[in-house]
Amino acid sequence: MKPRYAVLLAFTATVVGAAGTYRASGASPTIGGYNVYYGQLHSHTSLSDGSGTPDEAYRYARDTAKLDFFSIADHCSYPYDRMMTVAEYQGIQATADRYNRDGAYVTFWGFEWTSDDTSWGGPPTLLGKGHVTVINSPDFCRATDQASNDLDELVKWMSTRDVVAFFNHPGQYNTTFDRFVFDRTDKIVGMELWNGTTDYYGNDGYYRNDGGLSYYDEALTRGWPIGAAGSGDNHSTDWGTQNEWRMVVLAAEKTRASIYGAMKARRFYSSRDRNLALSFKCNGSQMGSRIAGGTLHIEIEATDADGETFSRIELLKNGTVVQSWAPNAAHPHVTVTQDGRQGDAFYVRVYQSGAWAAISSPVFITGSRTDVTPALMAGSTRVAVGVGR
């Protein structure tokens, strides 16, 4: 197949509004039929345990970090002696709306459901379940309240609202997410594979009898339809600049509706590079898709605006590498066939300079066109590798 090439769409626009007048200019790469947008969704301000104001955060992420999209997600129940109020949360939403400019800079708002154990000095209603970022909610719930302090209760609460949510820094603070055994929901769309400057993907998960699967793979193999995310979790005034790591969304356009729709579709990936573009398709369907099983025609493409080379590409199924390549090229393009059956999750991991640089959301096999046996899946691969220029 003829390689597809990343196209840069240059734009310059002057935006005038209540959040100020600024000149937005830059380039939006495209890959796999979508535009590529870089941002973060989990950051803090002085409304919880961070620094700065929401206004400063949204402005800094836009003007200094140059993010395409950004959200604040302050703790709603920590610090325990000065929990965020309803008026403060509504103020975050109003600030996000004021800064949002479709076509130039997309903003969201949310909160971090914070279920620590009681060792942090909180009330006995805390159960140590973990932290979850909830985006786009008109209101919030607290992990300190009896009615919403359990994961099943959080799922029930989210079921009546148009939200997306993410597992945050799995394993931190000895929290468990109930080892991913609670009511599954489509509202939880992703997991932070990195948080701040820490790699959580490389950690062994909660289970000790699964060959060292990561938290991400443990959730996937237990049926959670989640994608690969990451965020800065900023507590200082360096929103988006503490490093160059990004959550990257593949969307049709830079609008709140389009990027939010991409998040719902799990059409995003986790990147430890500020301008890496990645496409992963199975039978023409982009990462995050749910497709029927059988023979899968897989297409992987990656580019880097700085011309950095990709040293290795790996295709994983259910947490295990089933195919790998060493392209040593700045624009590799790989095609391969695999067989998939209901319940399988395939995703891609790409490397630069010996370390993983990006991990895709999976393609989920939710049905079957043919009766595919495990033995056939293990032995059926055909490979073609090309390099785009």
Phi, psi and omega per residue, in radians:
M1 nan 2.423 3.122
K2 -1.166 2.254 -3.127
P3 -1.062 2.519 2.993
R4 -1.552 2.645 -3.085
Y5 -2.050 2.442 3.077
A6 -1.181 2.362 -3.127
V7 -2.022 2.334 3.098
L8 -1.690 2.192 3.131
L9 -1.830 1.808 -3.114
A10 -1.352 2.516 3.081
F11 -2.556 2.648 3.004
T12 -2.459 2.292 -3.108
A13 -2.581 2.533 3.016
T14 -1.837 2.146 -3.067
V15 -1.978 2.252 -3.136
V16 -2.123 2.289 3.128
G17 -3.017 -3.006 -3.092
A18 -1.115 -0.437 -3.134
A19 -1.499 0.079 3.094
G20 2.001 2.966 3.082
T21 -1.833 2.226 3.126
Y22 -2.588 2.799 -3.117
R23 -1.846 2.013 3.140
A24 -1.713 2.080 3.124
S25 -2.496 2.639 -3.131
G26 2.831 -2.776 -3.096
A27 -2.405 2.367 3.090
S28 -1.867 1.908 3.090
P29 -1.176 2.729 3.028
T30 -2.191 2.579 3.083
I31 -2.782 2.509 3.074
G32 1.034 0.439 3.117
G33 1.545 0.113 -3.125
Y34 -2.304 2.759 2.928
N35 -1.379 2.723 -3.051
V36 -1.999 2.160 -3.081
Y37 -2.212 2.399 -2.998
Y38 -1.976 2.345 -3.136
G39 -2.940 -2.924 3.091
Q40 -2.599 2.627 -3.054
L41 -2.117 -0.225 -3.015
H42 -2.099 1.715 3.133
S43 -2.497 2.796 -3.050
H44 -2.164 2.789 3.056
T45 -2.347 -3.037 3.135
S46 -1.207 -0.092 3.055
L47 -1.229 -0.288 2.967
S48 -2.228 -1.869 -3.088
D49 -2.030 0.402 3.115
G50 -1.810 -2.795 -3.141
S51 -2.224 2.744 3.087
G52 1.392 3.037 -3.122
T53 -1.793 2.821 3.034
P54 -0.963 -0.717 3.120
D55 -1.028 -0.775 3.127
E56 -1.131 -0.668 -3.113
A57 -1.149 -0.869 -3.128
Y58 -1.110 -0.675 -3.136
R59 -1.196 -0.752 -3.122
Y60 -1.131 -0.758 3.132
A61 -1.080 -0.579 3.110
R62 -1.351 -0.905 -2.937
D63 -1.538 -0.567 -3.086
T64 -1.777 -0.897 3.123
A65 -1.312 -0.371 3.120
K66 1.065 0.652 3.110
L67 -1.311 2.623 3.056
D68 -1.399 -0.582 3.104
F69 -2.522 2.709 -3.036
F70 -2.798 2.609 3.049
S71 -2.559 2.583 2.912
I72 -1.614 2.467 3.052
A73 -2.463 1.277 -3.131
D74 -1.231 2.655 3.020
H75 -1.049 2.381 3.092
C76 -1.657 -0.157 -3.118
S77 -2.379 0.371 3.084
Y78 -2.557 2.425 -0.029
P79 -1.104 2.600 -3.002
Y80 -1.199 -0.392 -3.111
D81 -1.561 -0.050 3.102
R82 -2.701 1.119 -3.102
M83 -1.119 2.605 3.125
M84 -1.032 2.428 -3.123
T85 -1.652 2.892 3.076
V86 -1.050 -0.732 -3.139
A87 -1.114 -0.674 3.114
E88 -1.161 -0.704 3.116
Y89 -1.139 -0.749 3.091
Q90 -1.100 -0.557 3.079
G91 -1.162 -0.646 3.064
I92 -1.087 -0.798 3.127
Q93 -1.060 -0.747 -3.139
A94 -1.128 -0.673 3.113
T95 -1.168 -0.732 3.081
A96 -1.039 -0.780 3.130
D97 -1.097 -0.628 -3.121
R98 -1.203 -0.588 -3.122
Y99 -1.535 -0.335 -3.090
N100 -1.146 2.219 3.059
R101 -2.385 1.700 3.136
D102 -0.941 2.340 -3.107
G103 1.647 -0.255 -3.101
A104 -2.266 -0.862 -3.046
Y105 -2.724 2.132 -3.039
V106 -1.903 2.275 -3.102
T107 -2.138 2.569 3.033
F108 -2.242 3.120 3.062
W109 -2.503 2.827 3.116
G110 -3.108 -2.888 3.114
F111 -2.554 2.830 3.073
E112 -1.884 1.934 3.009
W113 -1.211 2.064 -2.886
T114 -2.097 1.648 -3.124
S115 -1.841 1.518 3.019
D116 -1.556 3.068 2.957
D117 -1.518 3.132 -3.011
T118 -1.362 -0.047 -3.125
S119 -1.171 -0.262 3.109
W120 -1.504 0.048 3.081
G121 1.646 0.166 -3.115
G122 -1.474 3.132 -3.087
P123 -1.268 2.871 -3.111
P124 -1.180 -0.169 3.087
T125 -1.285 -0.217 3.107
L126 -1.267 2.359 -3.015
L127 -2.026 -0.015 3.108
G128 1.176 0.654 -3.064
K129 -1.468 -0.461 -3.127
G130 2.275 -3.119 -3.132
H131 -1.990 2.414 -3.131
V132 -2.333 2.198 3.008
T133 -1.469 2.248 3.109
V134 -2.044 2.137 -3.045
I135 -1.949 2.431 2.979
N136 1.478 0.179 -3.094
S137 -1.423 2.453 3.079
P138 -1.279 -0.293 3.134
D139 -2.546 -3.025 -3.114
F140 -2.427 2.870 3.015
C141 -2.230 2.775 -3.065
R142 -1.961 2.474 3.040
A143 -1.327 -0.113 3.066
T144 -1.554 -0.206 -3.123
D145 -1.574 2.389 -3.102
Q146 -0.977 -0.606 -3.060
A147 -1.311 -0.243 -3.075
S148 -2.497 0.558 -3.073
N149 -1.728 0.015 3.129
D150 -2.020 2.695 -3.102
L151 -1.099 -0.722 3.098
D152 -1.074 -0.636 3.109
E153 -1.233 -0.627 3.052
L154 -1.094 -0.762 3.108
V155 -1.040 -0.772 3.123
K156 -1.089 -0.724 3.132
W157 -1.105 -0.766 -3.128
M158 -1.195 -0.465 -3.049
S159 -1.090 -0.346 -3.128
T160 -1.758 0.193 -3.101
R161 -2.337 2.651 3.104
D162 -1.491 1.567 -3.070
V163 -2.386 2.836 2.858
V164 -2.176 2.621 -3.060
A165 -2.427 2.791 -3.070
F166 -2.413 2.390 2.944
F167 -1.194 2.206 -3.140
N168 -1.730 2.507 3.031
H169 0.407 1.229 -3.065
P170 -1.037 2.385 3.110
G171 1.559 -0.249 -3.135
Q172 -1.228 2.584 3.121
Y173 1.042 0.416 3.117
N174 1.083 0.403 3.072
T175 -1.440 2.803 -2.904
T176 -2.145 -0.318 -2.961
F177 0.855 0.526 -3.087
D178 0.891 0.543 -3.140
R179 0.919 0.548 3.100
F180 1.160 0.363 3.084
V181 -1.938 1.432 3.001
F182 -2.709 -3.104 -3.010
D183 -1.045 2.008 3.118
R184 -1.242 2.554 -3.124
T185 -2.533 2.515 3.038
D186 -1.256 -0.209 3.137
K187 -1.173 -0.557 3.085
I188 -1.493 1.898 -2.976
V189 -1.817 -0.196 -3.068
G190 -2.813 3.065 3.086
M191 -2.391 2.452 3.039
E192 -1.258 1.988 3.054
L193 -1.477 -0.365 2.955
W194 -2.398 2.714 3.127
N195 -2.543 2.143 -3.059
G196 1.122 -1.985 3.096
T197 -2.037 0.281 -3.067
T198 -1.892 2.325 3.082
D199 -1.531 1.956 3.081
Y200 -1.648 -0.317 3.133
Y201 -1.130 -0.624 -3.082
G202 -1.327 -0.043 -3.109
N203 -1.525 2.510 2.962
D204 -1.120 2.457 -3.046
G205 -1.411 -2.679 -3.047
Y206 -1.331 -0.464 -3.023
Y207 -1.703 2.518 -3.076
R208 -1.902 0.144 -3.088
N209 -2.148 0.468 -3.049
D210 -2.147 0.372 3.099
G211 1.337 0.380 3.085
G212 1.413 0.478 3.122
L213 -1.045 2.513 3.080
S214 -1.239 2.920 3.035
Y215 -0.977 -0.730 -3.138
Y216 -1.019 -0.863 -3.107
D217 -1.207 -0.591 3.092
E218 -1.119 -0.693 3.098
A219 -1.172 -0.770 -3.125
L220 -1.081 -0.769 -3.103
T221 -1.258 -0.162 3.033
R222 -1.790 0.298 2.978
G223 1.574 0.113 3.136
W224 -1.351 2.120 -3.125
P225 -1.488 1.216 -3.035
I226 -1.968 2.715 3.109
G227 -1.855 3.111 -3.061
A228 -1.668 1.974 -3.121
A229 -2.142 -2.983 3.098
G230 3.077 2.665 3.128
S231 -2.767 2.835 -3.013
G232 -1.286 -0.460 -3.096
D233 0.861 0.746 -3.020
N234 -1.132 2.303 3.002
H235 -2.015 -0.089 3.011
S236 -1.939 3.082 -3.067
T237 -1.521 0.877 -3.140
D238 -2.202 0.786 -3.065
W239 -1.035 1.874 3.098
G240 1.551 0.000 -3.114
T241 -2.140 0.051 3.108
Q242 -1.190 -0.381 2.962
N243 -2.831 -3.008 -3.104
E244 -1.802 0.311 -3.132
W245 -1.369 2.513 -3.023
R246 -2.510 2.619 2.770
M247 -1.545 2.320 -3.031
V248 -2.128 2.265 -3.080
V249 -1.960 2.394 3.010
L250 -1.743 1.972 -3.056
A251 -2.440 2.808 -3.117
A252 -1.247 -0.571 -3.113
E253 -2.729 2.833 -3.127
K254 -1.524 1.312 3.048
T255 -2.308 2.748 3.125
R256 -1.039 -0.760 -3.104
A257 -1.115 -0.743 -3.085
S258 -1.227 -0.762 -3.137
I259 -1.213 -0.667 3.083
Y260 -1.126 -0.713 3.083
G261 -1.080 -0.668 3.096
A262 -1.146 -0.652 3.089
M263 -1.113 -0.752 3.102
K264 -1.060 -0.595 -3.118
A265 -1.462 0.029 -3.086
R266 1.048 0.481 -3.114
R267 -1.592 1.167 -3.134
F268 -2.647 2.897 3.101
Y269 -2.513 2.863 -3.114
S270 -1.746 2.205 -3.055
S271 -2.247 2.414 2.997
R272 -1.858 0.579 3.082
D273 -2.471 2.479 -2.986
R274 -1.350 -0.315 -3.074
N275 -2.502 0.569 3.064
L276 -1.434 2.388 3.085
A277 -2.029 2.374 -3.048
L278 -2.435 2.348 3.044
S279 -2.219 2.380 3.109
F280 -2.435 1.974 -3.086
K281 -2.145 2.522 2.960
C282 -2.164 2.134 -3.095
N283 0.888 0.690 3.076
G284 1.442 -0.062 -3.111
S285 -1.724 2.278 -3.049
Q286 -1.290 2.831 3.088
M287 -0.778 2.511 -3.084
G288 1.633 -0.263 -3.073
S289 -1.300 2.751 3.034
R290 -2.037 2.087 -3.017
I291 -2.321 2.907 3.075
A292 -1.306 2.712 -3.140
G293 -1.449 -2.966 -3.049
G294 1.974 -2.582 3.091
T295 -1.344 2.199 -3.102
L296 -1.909 2.157 3.055
H297 -1.656 1.883 -2.976
I298 -1.791 2.395 -3.130
E299 -2.313 2.176 -3.125
I300 -2.146 2.285 3.111
E301 -2.436 2.443 3.129
A302 -2.490 2.535 3.051
T303 -2.463 2.855 3.091
D304 -2.461 2.152 -3.058
A305 -1.118 -0.348 3.095
D306 -1.561 0.009 3.138
G307 1.352 0.227 3.107
E308 -1.164 2.499 -3.082
T309 -1.554 2.665 3.075
F310 -1.706 2.042 -3.066
S311 -1.448 -0.462 -3.074
R312 -2.714 2.525 3.019
I313 -2.238 2.336 3.122
E314 -2.229 2.384 3.016
L315 -1.818 2.190 -3.121
L316 -2.021 2.530 3.039
K317 -2.238 2.094 3.119
N318 0.951 0.662 3.060
G319 1.524 -0.001 -3.103
T320 -2.040 2.364 3.096
V321 -1.222 2.168 3.127
V322 -1.934 -0.233 3.107
Q323 -2.793 2.511 3.096
S324 -2.525 2.720 -3.133
W325 -2.431 2.698 3.073
A326 -2.176 1.358 -2.998
P327 -1.283 -0.560 -3.067
N328 0.827 0.878 -3.098
A329 -2.437 2.729 -3.125
A330 -1.453 -0.281 -3.134
H331 -2.502 1.224 3.120
P332 -1.303 2.604 3.109
H333 -2.441 2.009 -3.000
V334 -2.101 2.386 2.969
T335 -2.199 2.504 -3.094
V336 -2.753 2.732 3.007
T337 -1.979 2.484 3.045
Q338 -2.415 2.817 3.028
D339 -1.857 2.390 -3.107
G340 -2.278 2.641 3.119
R341 -2.266 2.921 -3.087
Q342 -0.942 2.312 3.131
G343 1.714 -0.230 3.123
D344 -1.301 2.623 3.031
A345 -2.311 2.081 3.132
F346 -1.853 2.395 2.995
Y347 -2.593 3.019 -3.012
V348 -2.115 2.501 3.066
R349 -2.227 2.203 3.139
V350 -2.070 2.582 -3.036
Y351 -2.100 2.553 2.926
Q352 -2.325 2.349 3.116
S353 0.929 0.649 3.027
G354 1.470 -0.088 -3.138
A355 -2.131 2.671 -3.140
W356 -1.156 2.330 -3.118
A357 -1.841 -0.533 3.123
A358 -2.720 2.588 3.092
I359 -2.316 2.270 -3.084
S360 -1.475 2.811 2.843
S361 -1.210 2.741 -3.108
P362 -1.367 2.867 2.743
V363 -1.756 2.237 -3.031
F364 -1.773 2.293 3.086
I365 -1.647 1.912 -3.020
T366 -1.945 -0.010 3.099
G367 -2.701 3.138 -3.084
S368 -2.449 2.262 3.032
R369 -1.504 -0.485 -3.131
T370 -2.395 2.817 3.101
D371 -1.483 1.707 -3.061
V372 -1.719 2.189 -3.139
T373 -1.559 2.713 3.100
P374 -1.022 -0.643 -3.128
A375 -1.108 -0.706 3.119
L376 -1.164 -0.710 3.127
M377 -1.079 -0.662 -3.077
A378 -1.237 -0.416 -3.018
G379 -1.989 0.195 -3.043
S380 -2.030 1.703 3.026
T381 -2.472 2.365 3.012
R382 -2.241 2.335 -2.935
V383 -2.160 2.424 2.948
A384 -2.413 2.308 -3.106
V385 -2.150 2.304 3.055
G386 -2.303 2.832 3.124
V387 -2.164 2.079 3.082
G388 -1.325 2.776 3.139
R389 -2.252 nan nan
